[in-house]
Amino acid sequence: MASRLTPLALLLLLLLAGDGASSSELHGTNHSSTDPERLQEEGKESISEGDKPKNLSVQSTMDSPNLLEINSTIIANSSLESTQPTTQSSQPTTQPTTEPLCPGPVTSCSDLESQVAEAQLGEALMDFSVKLYHAFSQMKKAETNMAFSPFSIASLLTQVLLGAGDNTRKNLESVLSYPEDFACVHQALKAFSSKGFTSVSQIFHSPDLAIRDAFVNASQSLYGGIPRVLGNDSNVNLELINSWVAEKTHHKITQLLDSLPSDTRLVLLNAIYLSAKWKTAFKHQKTQLEPFYLKSSVIKVHMMNSKKYPVAHFTDSTLKAKVGQLQLSHNLSLVILMPQTVKQSLEDMEQALDPTVFKAIMKKLELAKFQPTLLMMPRIKVKSNQDLLAIMEKLDFFDFTYDLNLCGLTEDPDLQVSAMQHQTVLELTESGVEAAAASAVSVARNLLLFEVQQPFLFLLWDQQHRFPVFMGRVYDPRA
C-alpha cells in the first residue's frame, strides 16, 4: 500500500436561542412549519432525497489516515432584546424598504461567469489564507506548532454568506477577500472539487426557526442538501448530528459533540476530507533519528530520507527562504517554506509573507521542475486549538459577533454568535509500502539537497485550482 497523506476537517456553526427569543412571531413564506412534530417528519422525508452531496467523491482507501484535521465550532445565541414587533406595529410601512437589503441567493451563473468566478475565488483564497495565517500566528505563542484549514473556514463563512444580508454580507466579502456582490462564488466553490478531497455541508435547525424557501432551494442546489429539522430532545439531536459527522468522515470521527444545549436553534456543518498518496513513497527502513535545530537547542527527531526524491525547490530572496514542493496524488502537493539558514528565525520569514509574495512564490513553483534531490524531512504531528472569534477580531470583522444579519436564511433578527472554535490534529508519516519502487539509483556528486532540519511553514496545495487546502507551521516535530 502506498504512503498516504490524509487530512480531515470539520466545521460547526451552532446558533442558540435565548430565553427572550420570540420565534413564535415569525412570519412570511418559510420552509418550516411551526408544528415541531410535523417539521420533524417533513425533515426526515426530505433528507432521504437531498442529504447526499452531489458531484463529490472520497478516495476509498482511507483505512490508515496519516493526516487528520478536525476544526471549527461556532456557537451563537439569540439576542435577549428585540424591538422588532413594536417597530413593525408602529411603522408598518417600513418593511418593504428593507427587502432590497436582503436579495435572494443567486443559484445559476453562465459558463463565462463561472470561469471568471473560479479564477477570482482562487485568488481570494490565497489572500484569505495569508490573512488567516497572520491572525493565527498572533494568537499563538511564537515557538508553537499550529495548523488550520483556510478552505474549511472559507467554506463555512461562504455558506453563511448565502443567507447574509446588508452589513453581514459586505463584511464577510471583505474578510474573505471576495469582490463586492460576488454572486457566483457558491457555484465556483462547488466547482472546487477533487478526487483528493471532499467538501460537504449540512444545516440542522430547531422546529421553531423558520427557514426561507429561497435558502432551502439554494442550499440544495449549491451544497447538495436541504436543512434538517431537529426535535425537542437534546440527546436525540446530539445523536443525529454526530451520526451525520461519522457518516461523512467514514467513521474517523464518531463523536464531534459531547453535548448539545436544549436551546440550540441552528447548526451549520462543513466537513472536508482529504486523502492523497505520495507520488514517490518513503521507506520505513530509511527513517532514522537526525538533528532538528530549534532556536536555542538541538533535538533528535525521526527523519524520513530519500536519496533521489523528486522535489521542485528554489530560494526566495524576498522571504530569505528555501521553498520546496513534493507531489501527491490527485493534483495535490505539500509545500514547505523555511529560513535559508538555522540562524534565521521563522518569525522573520512569517512577517515578510504577504499575499503578493505568496502568490509570486506559488507561480514560480508552477514553473519549477521536479529534480532528483537528497531529501530529509521529519514526520509531522501538529495539534492546534484556537478561538476563532479572536481570529475574526484580528481580521477586523466584529459584525459576525454583535450584529449578525441572516435575513436570507430566516426572518428571525436575533441570532448572534457567542463562540467560535477551531481545533486541528495533523499527522504526516511515511507509513505504507510502495510496491513498484525497487530500482537502485546511483547518487550523483552534484545531487541537490533539501533538508528540513529547522522550524518551517507548510501548506497542502491544490495544483488544479491553485489554493491552499491546509496551512500551518512546525516548530517541534515531536509535539
Residue pairs with C-beta under 8 A, 6 or more apart in sequence:
1 61
1 64
1 432
1 433
2 277
2 278
2 281
2 432
2 433
2 434
2 435
3 66
3 277
3 278
3 281
3 282
3 429
3 430
3 431
3 432
3 434
4 61
4 64
4 65
4 66
4 275
4 276
4 277
4 278
4 431
4 432
5 66
5 67
5 274
5 275
5 276
5 277
5 278
5 328
5 332
5 334
5 428
5 460
6 62
6 64
6 65
6 66
6 67
6 68
6 274
6 275
6 276
7 67
7 68
7 69
7 149
7 197
7 272
7 273
7 274
7 426
7 460
7 469
7 470
8 65
8 67
8 68
8 69
8 70
8 249
8 252
8 253
8 271
8 272
8 273
8 274
9 69
9 70
9 71
9 72
9 149
9 151
9 152
9 271
9 272
9 273
9 274
9 424
9 470
10 70
10 71
10 72
10 152
10 245
10 249
10 253
10 256
10 269
10 270
10 271
10 272
11 71
11 72
11 74
11 152
11 153
11 155
11 156
11 268
11 269
11 270
11 271
11 272
12 72
12 73
12 74
12 256
12 257
12 267
12 268
12 269
13 74
13 76
13 156
13 160
13 266
13 267
13 268
13 269
14 73
14 74
14 75
14 76
14 260
14 261
14 264
14 266
14 267
15 75
15 76
15 77
15 78
15 264
15 265
15 266
15 267
15 415
15 417
16 75
16 76
16 77
16 78
16 261
16 263
16 264
16 265
16 418
17 23
17 77
17 78
17 206
17 208
17 209
17 263
17 264
17 265
18 77
18 78
18 79
18 80
18 263
18 414
19 80
19 263
20 78
20 79
20 80
20 81
20 82
21 78
21 79
21 80
21 82
21 265
21 412
21 414
22 82
22 85
23 78
23 208
23 209
23 210
23 265
23 412
24 34
24 208
25 85
26 34
26 208
26 209
26 210
26 410
26 411
26 412
27 411
28 210
28 212
28 411
29 212
29 213
30 210
30 211
30 212
30 213
30 410
30 411
31 210
31 211
31 212
31 213
31 215
31 216
31 226
31 227
32 39
32 42
32 205
32 207
32 209
32 210
32 211
32 227
32 229
33 39
33 42
33 207
34 207
34 208
34 210
35 207
36 207
36 208
36 229
36 231
36 232
39 207
39 229
40 207
40 229
40 230
40 231
42 229
43 227
43 228
43 229
44 228
44 229
46 226
46 228
47 225
47 226
47 228
50 220
50 224
50 225
50 226
51 202
51 225
51 226
51 228
52 224
52 225
53 198
53 200
53 201
53 223
53 224
53 225
54 224
55 190
55 193
55 224
56 193
56 198
56 199
56 200
56 224
57 193
57 195
57 198
58 198
58 250
58 273
58 275
59 195
59 196
59 275
59 276
59 330
61 275
62 250
62 252
62 273
62 275
64 431
64 432
65 252
65 275
65 427
66 427
66 428
66 429
66 431
67 274
67 426
67 427
67 428
67 460
67 470
68 252
68 425
68 426
68 427
69 147
69 149
69 152
69 272
69 424
69 425
69 426
69 470
70 253
70 256
70 423
70 424
70 425
71 148
71 149
71 152
71 153
71 422
71 423
71 424
72 152
72 153
72 156
72 270
72 388
72 420
72 421
72 422
72 423
73 419
73 420
73 421
73 422
73 423
74 156
74 268
74 388
74 417
74 419
74 420
74 421
75 417
75 418
75 419
75 420
76 266
76 404
76 415
76 416
76 417
76 418
76 419
77 415
77 416
77 418
78 265
78 412
78 414
78 415
78 416
79 413
79 414
79 415
79 416
82 413
82 414
84 413
87 94
88 94
88 95
98 407
101 165
101 166
101 407
102 165
102 166
102 405
102 407
102 408
103 408
104 214
104 218
104 408
105 162
105 163
105 186
105 214
105 215
105 218
105 222
105 408
106 183
106 184
106 186
107 186
107 217
107 218
107 221
107 222
108 187
109 117
109 183
109 184
109 187
113 184
114 184
114 187
114 188
114 191
116 184
117 182
117 184
117 185
117 187
117 188
118 188
118 191
118 192
118 465
120 178
120 179
120 182
120 185
120 188
121 178
121 185
121 188
121 189
121 192
121 465
121 467
122 465
122 466
122 467
123 177
123 359
124 176
124 177
124 178
124 179
125 150
125 151
125 154
125 177
125 467
125 468
126 355
126 358
126 359
126 362
126 466
126 467
126 468
127 177
127 355
128 150
128 154
128 175
128 176
128 177
129 150
129 358
129 459
129 467
129 468
129 471
130 353
130 354
130 355
130 358
131 175
131 177
131 355
131 395
132 148
132 150
132 153
132 391
132 395
132 471
133 350
133 353
133 457
133 471
134 350
134 353
134 394
135 391
135 394
135 395
136 146
136 148
136 386
136 391
137 146
137 350
137 473
138 394
139 386
139 387
139 390
139 391
139 394
140 146
140 384
140 386
142 347
143 294
143 295
143 455
143 475
143 476
144 475
144 479
145 382
145 383
145 384
145 472
145 473
145 474
145 475
145 476
145 479
146 382
146 384
146 386
146 424
146 472
146 473
147 382
147 384
147 424
147 426
147 470
147 471
147 472
147 473
148 384
148 386
148 422
148 424
148 470
148 471
148 472
149 272
149 424
149 469
149 470
149 471
150 467
150 468
150 469
150 470
150 471
151 192
151 199
151 272
151 467
151 468
151 469
151 470
152 199
152 270
152 272
153 388
153 422
154 176
155 189
155 199
155 201
155 270
155 272
156 268
156 270
157 172
157 175
157 176
158 172
158 176
158 185
158 186
158 189
159 201
159 223
159 268
159 270
160 168
160 172
160 268
160 406
161 169
161 172
161 173
161 176
161 185
162 186
162 215
162 218
162 219
162 222
162 408
162 409
163 212
163 215
163 406
163 407
163 408
163 409
163 410
164 172
164 405
164 406
164 407
164 408
165 405
165 406
165 407
165 408
166 405
166 407
167 399
167 403
167 405
168 399
168 400
168 403
168 404
168 405
168 406
169 405
170 180
171 397
171 399
171 400
172 178
172 397
172 400
173 179
173 180
173 181
173 182
174 397
175 392
175 395
175 396
175 397
178 185
186 218
186 222
186 223
187 222
189 222
190 222
190 223
192 199
192 462
192 465
192 467
193 199
194 330
194 331
194 332
194 462
194 464
194 465
195 330
196 274
196 275
196 276
196 328
196 329
196 330
196 331
196 332
196 462
197 272
197 273
197 274
197 275
197 276
197 330
197 332
197 462
197 469
198 271
198 272
198 273
198 274
199 270
199 271
199 272
200 223
200 224
200 225
200 248
200 270
200 271
201 219
201 223
201 224
201 225
201 268
201 269
201 270
201 271
202 225
202 228
202 244
202 248
202 268
202 269
203 211
203 219
203 225
203 226
203 227
203 228
203 266
203 267
203 268
203 269
204 227
204 228
204 229
204 230
204 237
204 240
204 241
204 266
204 267
204 269
205 211
205 227
205 228
205 229
205 230
205 265
205 266
205 267
206 229
206 230
206 264
206 265
206 266
207 229
207 230
207 231
207 232
208 265
209 265
209 266
209 410
209 412
210 410
210 411
210 412
211 227
211 409
211 410
212 408
212 409
212 410
212 411
214 408
215 227
215 408
215 409
215 410
216 226
216 227
219 225
219 226
219 227
220 226
228 240
230 237
230 240
230 264
230 267
231 237
234 259
234 260
234 261
234 262
234 264
237 260
237 264
238 257
238 259
238 260
241 256
241 257
241 260
241 267
241 269
242 254
242 255
242 256
242 257
244 269
245 253
245 254
245 256
245 269
245 271
246 253
246 254
246 255
248 271
248 273
249 271
249 273
250 273
252 273
265 415
266 410
266 415
272 469
274 332
274 460
274 469
274 470
276 328
276 329
276 330
276 332
277 328
277 329
277 432
278 326
278 327
278 328
278 329
278 430
279 310
279 326
279 327
279 328
279 329
280 306
280 309
280 310
280 327
280 434
280 437
281 430
281 432
281 433
281 434
281 437
282 304
282 305
282 306
282 430
283 306
283 430
283 434
284 430
284 431
286 304
286 305
286 306
287 302
287 303
287 304
287 305
287 379
287 430
288 302
288 303
288 305
289 300
289 301
289 302
289 303
290 300
290 301
290 302
290 303
290 376
290 453
291 298
291 299
291 300
291 453
292 298
292 299
292 300
292 301
292 303
292 378
292 453
292 454
292 476
292 477
293 342
293 453
293 454
294 454
294 455
294 475
294 476
295 345
295 455
299 476
299 478
301 378
301 379
301 477
301 478
302 378
302 379
302 477
303 376
303 377
303 378
303 379
303 453
304 375
304 376
304 377
304 378
304 379
304 430
305 375
305 376
306 374
306 375
307 374
307 441
307 443
307 447
308 372
308 373
308 374
308 441
308 443
308 447
309 326
309 372
309 373
309 374
309 375
309 450
310 326
310 327
310 370
310 371
310 372
310 373
311 324
311 325
311 326
311 370
311 371
311 373
311 375
311 448
311 450
312 324
312 325
312 365
312 368
312 369
312 370
312 371
313 322
313 323
313 324
313 325
313 368
313 373
313 448
313 450
314 322
314 323
314 364
314 368
315 321
315 322
315 323
315 340
316 322
316 323
316 337
316 357
316 361
316 364
318 352
318 357
318 360
319 337
319 349
319 352
319 353
319 357
319 361
320 339
320 340
320 344
320 348
320 349
320 352
321 337
321 338
321 339
321 340
321 349
322 336
322 337
322 338
322 339
322 340
322 450
323 335
323 336
323 337
323 361
323 364
323 365
324 335
324 336
324 450
324 452
325 333
325 334
325 335
325 336
325 365
325 368
325 370
325 461
326 333
326 334
326 335
326 336
326 375
327 333
327 370
328 334
328 460
331 462
331 463
331 464
332 460
332 461
332 462
332 463
332 469
333 460
333 461
333 463
334 428
334 458
334 459
334 460
334 461
335 362
335 365
335 458
335 459
335 460
335 461
336 377
336 452
336 456
336 457
336 458
337 349
337 353
337 361
337 456
337 457
337 458
338 346
338 349
338 452
338 454
338 455
338 456
338 457
339 345
339 346
339 348
339 349
339 454
339 455
342 453
342 454
346 454
346 455
346 456
346 457
346 473
346 475
349 457
350 457
350 473
353 457
362 461
362 466
366 463
371 448
372 441
372 444
372 447
372 448
373 447
373 448
373 449
373 450
374 443
374 447
374 448
374 449
374 450
374 451
375 450
375 451
376 450
376 451
376 452
376 453
377 452
378 452
378 453
378 474
378 477
379 427
379 428
379 429
379 430
379 477
380 426
380 427
380 428
380 458
380 474
380 477
381 426
381 427
381 428
381 477
381 478
381 479
382 424
382 425
382 426
382 427
382 472
382 474
382 479
383 424
383 425
383 426
383 479
384 422
384 423
384 424
384 425
384 426
384 472
385 421
385 422
385 423
385 424
386 421
386 422
386 423
387 419
387 420
387 421
387 422
388 420
388 421
388 422
389 400
389 401
389 417
389 419
389 420
391 420
391 422
392 398
392 400
392 401
392 420
393 401
399 405
400 417
401 416
401 417
401 418
402 416
403 416
404 415
404 416
404 417
405 413
406 412
406 415
407 413
424 472
426 470
426 472
455 473
455 474
455 475
455 476
456 473
456 474
457 471
457 472
457 473
458 471
458 472
458 473
458 474
459 468
459 469
459 470
459 471
459 472
460 468
460 469
460 470
460 471
461 467
461 468
461 469
462 468
462 469
